[in-house]
Amino acid sequence: MNLNYTLNNILFLDIETVPQEENWTLLSRETQALFEKKTHYQRKEEFTAEAFYGRAGIWAEFGKIICISVGYFVDVEENKQLRITSFFGHDEQKVLTDFKVLLDTHFSKKANVLCAHNGKEFDFPFIARRMIIHQIELPKKLNLFGKKPWEVPHIDTLELWKFGDYKHYTSLKLLTSILGVPSPKDDIDGSEVAKVYYEEKNLQRIVTYCEKDTIAVAQILLRFNNEKLIEDKDILSID
């Protein structure tokens, strides 16, 4: 697969989301009713809206972002180095604002693109919707109004793997396994994030998980381009 992108122009990212409130009883009656209506098709008759609320983090209308991890390649001597940093916390508006500053300051050029696994269906629209909710002006890389499909500055590793097969879904964990990429899923998975956040109150554990996913996305793109994977020594965390 010949990807016509310069690696140094790509910002890899992953987000972690949770329901806006810890439990159903903290929601207003209006929000409960709206959630019940929104999720009716997914729930069918198997779950009540209350029992289904643990999954609310997948919808931008009922969830919130607690971590955005990003990574980008730099050339160090003759080697690639992947630098990783995260924006995280209980104040979602600050998380989003800090991420926007990064985009506006360092990744706003025409050549810059964003890359995530299932990013076009989840990460990118989720971030954009939450920014609008918080009245944060969208950065150029997330403002897609009026853009033609080939002008959208996004790479989606899931979309690349589909090769046009729109019925096909492959998880990040499965893709890393079959491509020989070190698995990021060695601690928790997405279904456990809300529990770790609200019950364990261990945000740092979630940040570590999110950063591992970001690294995996970068490694997958290297594999797609038949390039050598980077080693742990070439991954640098930036506070």
C-alpha positions in Angstrom: 0.0 0.0 0.0 1.6 3.2 -1.1 0.4 6.1 1.1 1.3 9.4 -0.4 1.8 11.1 2.9 5.0 12.3 4.7 5.0 10.6 8.1 6.1 13.7 9.8 3.0 15.5 8.7 0.6 13.0 10.4 -0.9 13.4 13.8 -1.9 10.0 15.2 -4.6 10.1 17.9 -7.0 8.2 20.0 -9.7 9.3 22.4 -11.3 7.8 25.5 -14.9 8.6 26.4 -17.3 7.9 29.3 -20.9 8.6 30.0 -21.4 12.2 31.1 -22.7 11.1 34.5 -21.6 8.2 36.7 -25.1 6.7 36.8 -28.6 6.9 35.4 -30.1 8.6 38.4 -28.0 11.7 38.0 -29.6 12.5 34.6 -32.5 14.8 34.3 -35.8 13.3 33.3 -35.6 15.0 29.9 -32.1 13.5 29.3 -33.3 10.1 30.4 -36.2 10.3 27.9 -33.9 11.5 25.1 -31.4 8.7 25.8 -34.2 6.1 25.8 -35.4 7.3 22.4 -31.9 7.6 21.0 -30.9 4.1 21.9 -34.2 2.3 21.2 -33.0 0.7 18.0 -29.7 -0.6 19.6 -31.4 -1.8 22.8 -34.5 -3.3 21.2 -36.3 -5.2 24.0 -33.2 -6.7 25.5 -32.2 -3.8 27.8 -33.9 -0.9 29.6 -32.5 2.5 28.9 -31.1 2.6 32.4 -29.4 -0.8 32.0 -28.0 0.5 28.7 -26.6 3.7 30.1 -23.2 2.3 30.7 -22.6 2.5 27.0 -23.6 6.2 26.8 -19.9 7.2 26.2 -20.1 6.2 22.5 -22.5 9.0 21.7 -21.3 12.6 21.8 -24.7 13.8 23.0 -24.5 11.7 26.1 -20.8 11.1 26.6 -17.7 13.2 27.2 -14.0 13.0 26.4 -11.6 12.4 29.3 -8.4 11.8 27.3 -7.0 12.6 23.8 -3.6 11.0 23.2 -1.6 12.1 20.2 1.6 11.0 18.6 3.8 12.3 15.8 7.0 11.2 14.1 10.2 13.2 14.1 13.6 12.4 12.5 16.3 11.9 15.1 19.6 11.4 13.4 18.8 8.5 10.9 15.9 7.0 12.9 12.3 7.7 13.4 11.1 8.7 16.8 7.5 8.7 17.8 6.6 11.4 20.4 3.5 10.8 22.5 1.6 13.2 24.7 -1.9 13.3 26.1 -4.6 15.9 27.0 -6.7 14.5 29.9 -8.7 15.4 32.9 -12.1 15.9 34.4 -12.6 19.3 32.7 -13.5 18.3 29.2 -13.5 21.9 27.9 -9.9 22.3 28.9 -9.0 18.9 27.3 -10.6 20.0 24.1 -9.1 23.6 24.2 -5.6 22.3 24.8 -6.0 19.9 21.9 -7.2 22.7 19.6 -4.2 24.8 20.5 -1.9 21.9 19.4 -3.7 21.6 16.1 -3.8 25.3 15.5 -0.2 25.8 16.4 1.6 22.8 15.0 -0.8 20.9 12.7 -2.7 23.4 10.7 -0.8 23.3 7.4 -2.3 21.9 4.3 0.0 19.0 4.4 -1.0 18.0 7.9 -3.5 15.2 8.4 -5.1 13.4 11.4 -5.0 9.6 11.7 -7.0 7.3 13.9 -8.5 3.8 13.8 -12.2 4.2 13.0 -11.5 7.9 13.3 -13.9 9.0 10.6 -16.8 7.2 12.3 -15.9 7.9 15.9 -12.9 10.0 17.0 -13.1 12.9 14.6 -16.8 13.6 14.7 -17.0 13.0 18.5 -14.3 15.6 19.1 -15.9 18.1 16.7 -19.4 17.6 18.3 -18.1 18.0 21.8 -16.2 21.2 20.8 -19.4 22.7 19.4 -21.3 21.8 22.6 -18.6 23.6 24.6 -18.7 26.6 22.1 -15.1 26.0 21.0 -14.3 27.1 17.5 -13.4 24.1 15.3 -9.8 23.9 14.2 -9.3 23.7 10.4 -8.6 20.0 10.5 -12.0 19.2 12.0 -14.1 21.7 10.1 -15.2 19.7 7.1 -18.0 21.9 5.9 -17.8 22.4 2.1 -14.9 20.0 1.7 -14.9 17.3 -1.0 -14.1 13.8 0.1 -10.6 13.9 -1.3 -10.0 17.2 0.6 -10.7 15.8 4.0 -7.4 15.8 6.0 -8.1 12.5 7.7 -6.6 9.0 7.5 -8.6 6.1 8.9 -6.7 2.8 9.4 -9.9 0.9 9.5 -11.1 2.5 6.2 -7.7 1.6 4.6 -8.0 -2.0 5.8 -11.6 -2.3 4.4 -10.3 -1.7 0.8 -13.8 -0.5 -0.2 -15.7 -3.3 1.7 -18.0 -1.1 3.8 -19.6 -4.1 5.5 -16.3 -5.1 7.1 -15.2 -4.1 10.6 -11.9 -5.0 12.1 -11.0 -4.0 15.6 -7.7 -2.4 16.5 -6.8 -5.4 18.6 -7.4 -7.9 15.8 -5.5 -5.8 13.3 -2.5 -5.5 15.5 -2.5 -9.2 16.0 -2.6 -10.2 12.4 0.0 -7.6 11.4 2.4 -8.5 14.1 2.1 -5.2 15.9 2.6 -5.3 19.7 -0.9 -5.4 21.2 -2.1 -2.3 23.1 -4.8 -4.3 24.8 -2.7 -5.7 27.6 -4.5 -4.0 30.5 -8.1 -2.8 29.9 -10.3 -2.5 26.9 -12.9 0.1 25.9 -15.7 -1.5 27.7 -13.9 -1.0 31.0 -13.0 2.6 30.7 -16.1 4.0 32.4 -15.6 1.7 35.4 -12.0 2.6 35.7 -12.9 6.3 35.5 -15.9 6.4 37.8 -15.3 3.5 40.2 -11.6 3.1 40.4 -11.0 6.8 39.8 -7.8 5.8 38.0 -7.5 8.3 35.2 -3.8 7.7 34.7 -4.5 4.0 33.9 -6.8 5.2 31.1 -4.2 7.7 29.8 -1.7 4.8 29.5 -4.2 2.7 27.7 -5.1 5.6 25.3 -1.4 6.2 24.5 -0.9 2.6 23.7 -3.7 2.7 21.2 -2.2 5.8 19.6 1.2 4.0 19.3 -0.6 1.0 17.7 -2.3 3.2 15.1 1.1 4.6 14.1 2.6 1.2 13.9 -0.2 -0.1 11.7 0.3 2.7 9.3 4.0 1.8 9.1 3.0 -1.8 8.3 0.5 -0.7 5.6 3.4 1.1 4.0 5.7 -1.8 4.4 8.0 0.1 6.7 9.9 -1.2 9.7 8.1 -1.0 13.0 9.6 1.3 15.6 11.0 -0.1 18.8 10.2 0.9 22.4 13.4 2.9 22.6 12.1 5.1 19.8 8.9 6.1 21.6 9.2 9.2 23.7 6.5 10.4 26.1 6.2 14.2 26.4 4.6 15.6 29.6 
